[in-house]
Each structure stands twice: as C-alpha cells, then as structure tokens.
Amino acid sequence: MARYPRIPGEPDGANPDRARAAFYRSASGTRQLGHAAPLSVSLLMVIIFTQALVTIPAQFRIIPQISLGGFLTLFFVVLLIMHFLMRPYVVREIRWPIFMFVLFTAWIAYGFIFYRLTVQGIQNTVVIISSILAFIIAAQVAKSIRAPTRSIVRAILIAIWIPAVIYVLAIPVLGFGHLEIFAPRSLAGFLLIGIAIHCGYWRHGSRTDLWLALFLYAVVVLSLSRAAMGMGLGVFILSQLRLNSFAGWFRMIAILTVAVGVAAFMLLNFEPLKQRFFTGDLSAAVGGVKINTMGRILAWTTVINSAIEAPFVGKGPASSSEALSVLHAGIEQPHNDYLRIWHDYGIIGIMLWFGAFGTMMAACRRQYTRFRKWGARETSIGASTLLAQVTLLALMLTDNVLIYFYNMVPIFILSGLVLGSIPHAPLLRRPAS
C-alpha cells in the first residue's frame, strides 16, 4: 500500500493512508486550477452584490414580459456560461451533485419540448441553471491556491446587511412591513441566509455573530413576515443542536424555551404582528384559533387540483402560474415550491430535485465532518452552509424561492465554497473562513 507524508496538523492516531490519499487527490485538483482566477472572483462578487437589490429590479420593466430582474438573471447566466466554457473544470467533490442537477435540468428541458414555451418558464429555468454554474465556479475558486473564500463569504454578508439596514432606516417613514422599497416577505427570506451564516459562526464560538444574527432576526420581525419569523427561530435552535451529551440537550431545551417565549411575547404584545396573524383571510385554524393565510390555502388547493391531472410528468415549466390565473385573485405564484415542482415537473421532477439537492447537502455534511475532525478554519462556513440549505428547504414550503435569484445563488455559492475547500489548507494557501 502506498504511504503518504504526514499532513501538517494531523492528529496522532488518525487513519493515515485513507485520509491522506483523499487529501492529496483533492490537492492535485488545486495544482491543476492554480491561483484563483481574478475573473472568477470578480464575477462572483458582482453577482453577490447585485443580490443586495433583492426585489427592486423586479419593479422595473425592460419590456412588458421581462422585468429588470429577469434581464439581470439572463445577463448573468450568459456570463456564467461563457466563464464555464473558458474554464470547463468541475471540482472532484462536486461532480456527483452536478450530475444530479444536470439530470434535473434535463427533465425541465424535456418539459419545454412537449409543452408551451413561456417567458416565465424560461426565467425560472435560468435561475436554476445560474445557481448550478455559480456552484461550479465557487468550487473552482475555493479549490484554487490562496483562495479568497473568506472574502466571498464576507461579501455575501455585506450584500445581506445592505437591504436590512435600508429597511430599518425606512421604518420611521413608511411603517412596519412596508412595501415601497422591498417586498417584505422576499427580504425576510433573503435575511434568513444571513442569520444562517451568523449562526454557523456562533455555533463554533463567535458570540459577536449571535448579536448580528439577532439584529437580522429583529429586521425579519419588523418586516411582519410570519413564516420567516418561525424559520428564523428554527435556525437559532438548529445551530446549537448537540444531542450527544446532557449539556447539549440542556442547551437545546433552554434555547427552545427562550425561542417559544419570545415568539409568544411578540405575538401577544406587538400589535402590527397580531393584526398580521388574526385579520384578513382567516381560512385556516391552529388549535382552534383562526389565522390569516393570505390566500395560500386557495392557491395550494388550485395547484393540487391541477397537478392531479398529470401527477407523474407534470404540465410543463411555469404551468402552475397559469393554473392560478383562473382565480383572478392577483395570486401569480403557488407560494409552495414543492407544489410548483410537482405541478410543473411531476413526481419525477420532485424525485430528481430531492436527489440533486440532497446529494449536495450530503456532500457538504461530509465535508463539514472533515473540517471538524481536522480543526480546519472552514468549519464555521461548513455549519453556516448546512443551516442555509435547511433554511432554503423550509422556505420552499411557503414561498417561491426556487425562482428567486437572490435566494438560490448565495446558497449555491456557499455550497461550492465548502465543497471546494480543503482541510489543512496551510499546505497550499492562506487559511479561509
């Protein structure tokens, strides 16, 4: 059996040959990529900082069918494709997730062949393709020598904090839950990514990041986005989940108790939030208490009834929006991406999506385990990425994040950074994150 030199920082008694063989196979990819390409980093940075606009570009029309947001999405996918053609290398650690995402995208393309081609269907697909390409490029950058992983994560946080601060500053003038600058529900979903990142760092010892996460959560509360409020509390709880010891159980129960107490206090004492919950479309009840669903029950029922007509193969990209148009109630999206995938791409599409995203999550989990084992600096970003991925899956229950560029791309960039990074980076480059 081949023997490998000891990795700096490797714990005594560690499984030598298998771990070192895997490490040096990864290192060979780093040598092939060389130094991080300035064009790759610049492209990622431009895309990231554009996300700070959140829903503002969607408020302006380039042509009647395409908003400025849609135009930017198409523009970025062209740049990402051109970049990939210039550097068509897929990092070893992401090849299996990429294969699964290609299968999912191929199934979407199948829908375009047999169903009517629509502008919205193209835009929805472009968001998914852009996310996959950003995933590939981020992994390339993270695998490069002297990779600026830390700077890219910081850029994502800055892009999240910019709209958060603007929203808070506008509250004295425009009021709680105002719609004039950003769509509050979309903004809250975007801020949850920042909460996940900060909570990942908090899990690994940074108390400063706890306070930063709490500030972002306060902005979510002020946006009056109810689903995001609940998911945000879930992120805080998950970030401290350690069930392998009594102290871990005690910590989780304590945080859960505080979270429930905070939620109950806000619901009973914050009047704008009470009105948001208990006035309007009271078509659902929890524990006998009617709550406002903002038309979601009607939308979900309509999409389900339509999806049943073609349950296995779906009705084609963006067909769920067409099904909702018959309501004439101003509801254009299903507000549940699992129903969207089922309606548009069928059960086959659902299976392919979970297979692709689940494969990426499993790969990130394995990498995070490696980071923790070796005490790598990338451990915090590994935790942040897993929390962000779980947040995306949760948001898909009540929102339309699958078609939002500013939700999908940052999480896929984070995933690429995690899978492209190598533990024991001091061998090859400056420590990252």
N, C-alpha and C positions, 0 to 999 in steps of 0.2 A: 504494500500500500504506500502511496506517495506521502511524503512528510512535508509539512509546510512550516515556515518560520513562525515564531510566536507573534501574535498581534499585540501591539502596544496596548496596555490596559486590560489585557485578557485575564479574567480571574483564574487563580490557581485551581486546578482540578476540573476545569471546563472540558467538555468533549472536544479534543483538539482537532482531529482531522476533518470531521464533517463540517464543523463551524468554519474552520479556516478555509476549507475548499470552497464553500459557498461564498465566503467573503472575497476570496481572490478571483472567483468567477465574476462577481459584481465589479471588482476593481478593474478587471480587463475592459469592461464597458466604459469605465471612466477614462481609461487611457485612450480608447477609441474616440470618445467625444472631445477630449482635450479640455481647454478652458471654456468657461461659459461664454457662449456667443453673445456679444452685445446686442445684436439684432433680436435674438430670442428674448433676452431680458427686457429690452425696450418694448417689444410687442406685448409681453405680459403686463408690464407696468401701464401702458396706455389703456389696455383693456380693463385692468383693475380700476384705475382712477375714473374711467368713464362710468363705471358702475355707481359712483357716488351721486350721479344724477338720478338714480333709481327710476321713478316713473315720469320725470319731467319730459324726456324726449317723446314719450307716448302722447303727450298733449298737443304736439305739433304735427301737421300733415305735410308730407312731401308731395304726394298725390292722394286722391281720395281713398285709395285702397291701402296705402302704406304710410305709416307714421314715421317720424324721425327716428324713433326707437327701432322700428323694423328696418329702416335703412341702415342704421348703425350695425345692427345684427348681421345684415347681409354683407356690409363692408368688412366687418371683422372676420366673417367666415372665409371671405376671399383671401384676406391677408394670411389667415391661418393655413389655408390650403396651399398658398404659394410658399409659405415658410416650410411646410412639411415636404413639399416637392424639392425644396432646396436642401433639406436635411432629413431625408426619409429613414430615420433610425428610430426604432421602438425599443426602449429600455427593457431588458430581460424581465424585470419584476412586474411589468405591466402588460406583457404580451397576452396572457390568458384573459385578463379583464377586457383588453382591447378587442380580442377575438369575439368575446361575448357581446360587446357593444356593437361590433360590426354586424353580427347576426341580427340584433335588434333593429339596427338601421336598415339592413337589407329587407327585413319584414315590413318596415314602413314604406320602403321603395316599392315593394310588391303592391301595397295599397294604392300607390299613385298610378300603377299600371292599370288596375282594374276599376278604379273609382275616379270621380271627377276631380280634376286638378284645381285647387283653390289657393289664393294668395295666403290665407291664414294657415292652410295646411303646410305650405312651403316654409312660412316663417317659423311654425312650430318645429318643423324638422331641422331647420337651420340652427336653432338653439341647441338641439341635441348634438348635431354634428360639431358645432363650435365648442361645446363642452368637451367632447371626446378629443378634439385636436388640441385644446388648451391643456388637457390632461397629459397628452403625449409630450408637448413642449415643456411643460413644467417638470416632468420626469427627466427630460434631457438636461434641463438646466440644473436640477438637483444632483444629477449624476456627474456633472462636469467638475473639473478641478477648480477649487476656490469658488464654489457655487454660492450665489447670493441669496440662499434660502431665507435667511433671517430678514433681509431687506424686503423680500417679496411678501412675507407674512406681515411685516410692519406696514407695507403699502396697502394690503387688504384691510387692516385695521383702520388706517387713516381714511380709506375710502368709505368705511362704515361710519366712522365718527363724524365725518363732514355733514352728512344729512341729519344725523342725530342732533348735532349742535344747532344747525339751522332750524330744525323743527322746534326745539325747545325755545329758541330766541323768538320764534314767531307766535308762540302760545299767548303771550300777553295781548297781542293784537288780534289774532284770529281765533283764539279759544282752543279748548281741548278737542282732540280728534279732528282738527281742521283738515280740509281737503284742498286748499288753494295751492299748495306747493307740491306736496307728495300725497299719493294715495296712502292713507294711514295703515291699512292692512298690509299693503305691499312693503311699506317702510318697516313695519314691525317684523315681517318675515326676514327682511334683509338684516335688521339689527340682531336677530337671533343668531346669525352666523358669528357676529362679533362676540355675543355672550358666550357662545360655544368655545371660541378661541380663548377668551379670557379665562373661562372656567377650566379649560385644559391646562393652562399655566397655573391656575390656582390649585388644581389637584396635585401639582408637583412643587408646591411650596411658595408660590408668589401671592402674598396677601394683597399686594397692590392691585393685581389683576382681579381679585374678588371685588374691590371697591369700584373698579372700572366696569366690571360686569353688572354690578348693582345699579350704576348710573344708567347704563344702556337699558336695563330692565325697567327703570323708572320712566324712561322715554317710551318704552313699549306700553306701559300702563297709561301714560298721558295720551297716547295715540288711540286709546279705547279699543284696541284690538283684543278681543276676548280670547280667541284661540291661541294667539301668540303669547298672551299672559300665562295661560296654563302651560304651554310648552316651555316657556322660559323658566318657570318654576321647576319643571321636569329636568331641564338641563342642569340646574344647580344641584338637584338631588342626584342625578346620574353621575355628575362629575366627582362626587365623593363616595360613590358606591364601592365599598370594600367589605365583602361578606366572608372573608377568610379569618376573621378574628372577632372577639367580643367587642373590642374598641371600634372596629369597623361597623358592626351592627349598631352600636350605641350612637355613633356619629351620624349614620344614615337616619335613624329614628329621630334624632334631635333635629336634623335639617328638615326632615319631612314634617315634623310638628311645627317648626317655625314657618315653613312654606304654607302649610294649610292655615295657620293662624293669620299670616299676612294676607292671604287671599280672602279669608272671611272678613277681616277688618276692612279691606278696601271695598269689598262688595257691599258691606253694610253702611259704610261711612262716606264713601266717595260718590256724591250724587250723580255726576255725569256717567259713572260706570253703572250705577243702579238703573238709570234710565236706559242705558245701552242693553242691559240684560233683560229688563222686565217691561219694556214698552215696545210696541210695533208688532211684528209678525210673531205672535205667540203660538206657533204651530207645533211646538214640542214641549214636553214636560220632563223634568228630572226630579224624582222623589215627590211627585205631585205638584211641583212648582213649575208654572209655565215660563218659558224663556224665549227670547227673541232669536229666531234662526235666520233672519234677514233673507228669507226666500230660499234658503238652501234645501229644505225638505222638498219643496215643489220642484226645484231644479234636479235634485237627485232622483226623484220619482220619475220625472220625464225622461232622464237619460237612461235609467234602468229599464223602463218600458220599451224604449227604442233599442237598447242593446240586446234585449232578449230576442229580437228578430234575427240577429246574426251573432250568436254568442261566441263562436269559435274563431272566426276570422275577422270580425268587426265590420264596420261600414266605411272605413277609409279615413285618412288624416283629416282632422278638424270637423268630422261629421257630427260630433257631439254638440258643437256650437250651432250647427244647422238644425239639429233636433230641438234645441232650446229656443230657436227663433219663432216657433209656433206659439210660444207662451205670450208673446207681445208684452213682456213684463220688464224689459230692459236687462234681462239676465243673458249675458252673452257667453259665459263660461260655466262649466259644471261645478266649479268650486270643490272638486274632489278629483285629483289626478288619477287615482286608481280606477274610478268610473270612466274617466276620459280614455285611459289606455284600453280598458275593456271594450268601451263603445267603439273606439276608432280602430283598434288593432286586435280585438278579440282576446279570448283566453290564451291563445298562442302568444300574443303580444305581452300579456301580463306575465306569463312564464319567462319569456325572454328578458323582460325588464328586470324582474327579480333575480334571474340568473346572472345578468350583467352587473347590476348594482351590488348584489350580494357577493359576487366574486371580488369586486373591487373592495368592498368592506372587509371581507375575509383576508385579503392580501394586506390591507392596511393594519388589520388586527395582528397578523403575524409579524409585520414589521415593527409595530409598536412593542410587541413582546420582546423582540430582539433588542430594541432600543433600551427597554427597561433592564434586560438581562446584562447588557454591557455598560449600563450607566451612560449612554450617549446623550449628548446635548439635544438631540432631536426628539427625546422622549416627550417633551411638552407639546410639541406640534403634532406628534402622533395621537396624543389624547385629545387635542383640540379637533383634529380632523375626524376622529371617530364620533365625537359629540356633534359636530356639524353634519355628518352623514345621517345620524339618527334624527337630528332636527329636520333635515330635508324630508325624510320618510314620514315624520309626524306632520309636517306642513302639507304634505300631499293629501292628507285626509280632509282638509277643509279649505284648501286654496289651489292655485293654478301655477305652482312654482315650476312645473316641468316646462312651461313655455316662457318663463321669466329669465332672461339672460343674466340679470344681476343676482339671482339666486343660484342658478346652476353653475355658472362658470367659476365663481370663487371656490366653491366646494370641490369642483373637479381639479382646480389648480392646487388646492391644499392636498388632495389625494395624490396628485402627481409628485408633489414635493416630498411627501412621506415615502412613497414607493421608490423614488429615485435616490433618496439619501442613503448613505452607507454608514452603519455604525463604525466607530473607531475612525471617524473622518480625519483626525490629525495626521494619519498616514499620508493623506492625499491632498487635503485642503484645509482652509480655515474652518473652525467649528461653526455649524449653522444652527440657528434657533436653539 
